[in-house]
Amino acid sequence: MMKLKIQKKALLPLLKRAVACTEPRGTKEEAKMVRFEAKEGVLTLTATDYTLQFSGTTQATVEKEGAVCIEARGMLQRIEAMPDGWLLLEEGPKKLKIKGHDTRRSFAVELSQIDYPTLRWGEEVPALFEMPGNGLATLIEAASWTAETSDVGRPELNVVRIIPHAGEVLVEAASSAKAAQVRVKHPTLSEGVFPVQLRNAGEIVATCRALGDTLVTVRGNDRSLYLDADGARMGTYLPAVPMINLQLLLDGLAPKAGEHHDEVVVSKRAITEAVGALLVAVDDIDIALYMLVEAGSVHLLAAGKGDGHDVIPTASPITTPQARRFNAKNLHDSVKAVKGEDVSFTLVAGHDRPWLVQETTSWLSQTIMLQPMAWDGTSQAVVAFMEGRGVTSFPRQKPLPKAGA
């Protein structure tokens, strides 16, 4: 019958990380549980939702060795409610008793009778690279926002790809209208492409943020990706999804011989505030913002329930004005995602080709591919404004083929 004493400050962070790998709304009872095992002065917590896995250890005063399985979320609530200091955990016939150091506050939680699954970590998992937790979280966050969460028919758009390769670590994600690639020069131990489901990527980010600057060892094979740090391991199974070669797409946007892509650099703060202010003018009929780049300025227009117009001065040497119609939220999220103080737009030639939102900071390089929208439904006022500025082409959607054609 398990009995141990442990400091709340030692148990609580470990328990939070274990609970993050459970699924309280799932149909499998064991996916809702966390297992406590006390042995030889060490408390081990394990949890899994059959996609994510966690195993971590901490020192404890073990009076009686044993193991119990408890509903994870309820246990976390009980531990959070206890006062700081020593906690006594004692297994009874059907419940686990939890007492605080003042002994006046105590709880009892039901013990589970299920057969808890054994975590299969694999004996030999190659190390890919090492990186502080905050750094890895930043890389994943900078790309994962572009992944798609609603298109269940294309699972390759619902993953974040972590790619250690040739002294660099890349993180990529994509949807039908946007994509992001973030890369950093960093020593790598092994190479590969590791697609992580979007929901699991979010849990990895939360875990890495909790670790702060603690060094994380990232390991992986063709089935799983693991994070080892601070006496704990978190793992996720990798889905079998079609691969997207984002680098090939980006290479295809590079100017051909004799071509030149204009670039314009604007203040991140200025364009973020401008786009954010114009979002109130966007409605369900016209969800777009219009972006016109000309020599010396960037114009942003919204046409909807309240027309809006903002101008951002630049030092851009643009000779031919260019304009695109973008999904308003995608444009806003793109400029917000840039890590530096300035945002660089590469104006890729061709009306149906993406523009690139880019930035290079002291430690990472970031490229966001933003697909423009067709101009169908654009108001005459917006068209007249564009024509007055020298823009004459407004690409439309191709008409649907006639029946029987």
C-alpha positions, 0 to 999 in steps of 0.5 A, spaced: 500 500 500 503 506 497 505 511 502 509 517 501 511 524 503 513 530 498 513 537 497 507 540 493 512 544 489 516 538 487 509 534 485 505 539 482 509 541 475 510 534 474 503 532 475 501 538 470 505 535 465 502 528 466 495 531 465 497 534 459 497 527 456 491 525 458 484 525 454 478 527 459 473 526 454 475 520 451 472 513 451 478 509 454 478 510 461 485 509 462 486 515 457 483 519 463 488 516 468 495 518 471 499 512 474 503 514 481 509 509 483 513 510 489 519 506 489 526 507 492 525 514 494 523 516 487 515 518 485 514 516 477 508 519 474 506 516 467 500 518 463 498 517 456 492 518 451 494 513 446 497 519 442 501 523 447 505 519 452 509 522 459 513 519 464 517 523 469 520 522 476 521 526 482 524 525 489 520 523 495 520 520 502 517 513 500 515 510 507 511 504 503 512 502 496 506 501 491 503 504 485 496 507 484 492 509 478 487 516 479 483 520 475 488 525 472 484 532 472 481 531 479 487 529 482 490 535 479 485 540 482 486 536 489 493 538 489 492 545 487 487 546 492 492 544 498 497 548 502 504 549 500 509 545 503 509 537 505 504 533 502 502 526 505 499 521 500 497 514 503 493 509 499 487 506 502 482 500 500 479 504 495 481 511 496 488 515 496 488 520 502 491 526 501 493 530 507 497 537 508 502 539 512 497 542 517 493 536 517 487 540 518 486 539 510 485 533 507 482 530 501 480 523 498 480 521 491 477 514 488 482 509 486 481 506 479 481 499 478 483 499 471 489 495 468 493 501 466 497 500 459 505 500 459 508 505 456 512 503 450 518 508 449 522 504 444 529 502 447 533 505 441 531 512 439 536 516 436 537 523 438 536 529 433 538 535 437 538 539 443 535 545 444 532 550 450 525 549 451 523 556 450 527 556 444 523 550 441 517 552 443 518 559 439 520 555 433 514 551 433 509 557 435 512 561 429 510 556 424 504 552 427 499 557 427 498 556 419 496 549 420 489 547 418 484 544 423 478 543 419 480 540 413 479 533 415 480 530 408 487 533 408 491 530 414 497 533 411 495 540 413 493 538 420 501 537 422 507 541 424 513 538 421 520 538 425 526 537 420 533 537 423 537 537 417 545 539 415 546 543 421 539 546 421 532 545 425 526 547 420 519 547 423 514 547 417 506 547 417 501 549 411 494 550 409 490 551 403 491 559 403 498 560 408 504 556 410 510 558 414 517 555 414 522 557 420 529 555 420 535 556 425 542 554 424 543 549 430 547 543 431 544 536 429 545 529 431 540 526 426 536 528 420 529 526 418 522 529 417 517 528 423 510 530 422 506 532 429 499 532 429 497 540 431 493 538 437 500 534 440 504 540 437 500 545 442 502 540 448 509 540 446 509 547 446 506 548 453 511 543 456 517 546 453 514 553 456 514 550 462 521 547 462 524 554 460 531 554 458 532 547 461 535 543 455 531 539 451 533 533 448 529 531 442 529 524 439 525 521 434 524 515 429 519 513 423 514 512 428 515 517 434 518 523 437 520 524 444 522 530 448 527 528 454 528 533 459 529 534 467 528 527 469 522 526 464 520 524 457 514 526 453 512 522 447 507 523 441 506 518 435 507 520 428 501 520 423 502 517 417 500 523 412 502 525 405 508 529 405 509 537 403 515 539 400 515 546 402 522 548 400 520 546 393 514 550 393 519 556 396 524 555 391 519 555 385 517 562 387 524 565 386 525 569 380 527 566 374 533 569 370 532 576 368 526 576 373 526 581 379 521 581 385 520 587 388 521 587 396 518 592 401 520 593 408 515 596 413 514 597 421 511 591 424 508 595 429 505 600 424 502 594 419 499 590 425 496 596 428 493 598 421 491 591 419 488 590 426 484 597 426 481 595 419 479 588 421 472 592 424 470 594 417 471 587 414 464 583 414 462 576 412 460 578 405 467 581 403 472 578 408 478 581 405 483 586 406 486 590 399 494 591 399 497 596 394 504 597 394 507 603 390 513 607 391 514 610 398 507 607 401 503 601 402 495 602 402 491 598 406 483 598 404 477 594 407 470 594 404 465 592 408 460 594 413 465 600 414 470 602 409 477 603 411 483 606 409 490 606 412 497 608 409 504 606 411 510 610 409 516 606 406 522 607 403 520 602 397 523 603 390 517 600 387 516 602 380 510 598 378 504 599 383 502 592 385 496 590 389 493 583 392 486 581 395 488 577 402 484 574 407 483 579 412 485 574 418 491 571 415 494 577 413 493 580 420 496 573 423 502 573 418 504 580 420 503 578 428 507 572 427 513 575 425 519 575 430 523 581 428 521 589 429 520 589 421 516 586 416 519 584 409 514 583 403 516 579 397 512 581 391 512 575 387 510 576 380 504 573 377 497 575 380 495 568 382 502 567 386 503 568 393 507 573 396 512 572 402 512 575 409 519 574 411 524 576 417 531 574 419 532 575 426 539 574 430 537 567 431 532 565 426 529 566 419 522 566 418 518 565 411 510 565 411 507 564 404 500 568 403 496 566 398 492 571 395 484 571 393 481 572 387 477 579 386 470 577 385 465 581 388 470 587 389 466 593 390 467 598 384 470 603 389 476 599 391 477 598 383 476 605 382 481 607 387 486 601 384 486 604 377 487 611 380 493 608 382 496 605 376 493 598 378 489 595 372 489 587 373 484 584 377 484 576 377 478 573 377 476 566 379 475 561 373 468 560 371 466 553 372 465 548 366 458 548 363 455 541 364 457 536 359 463 540 357 
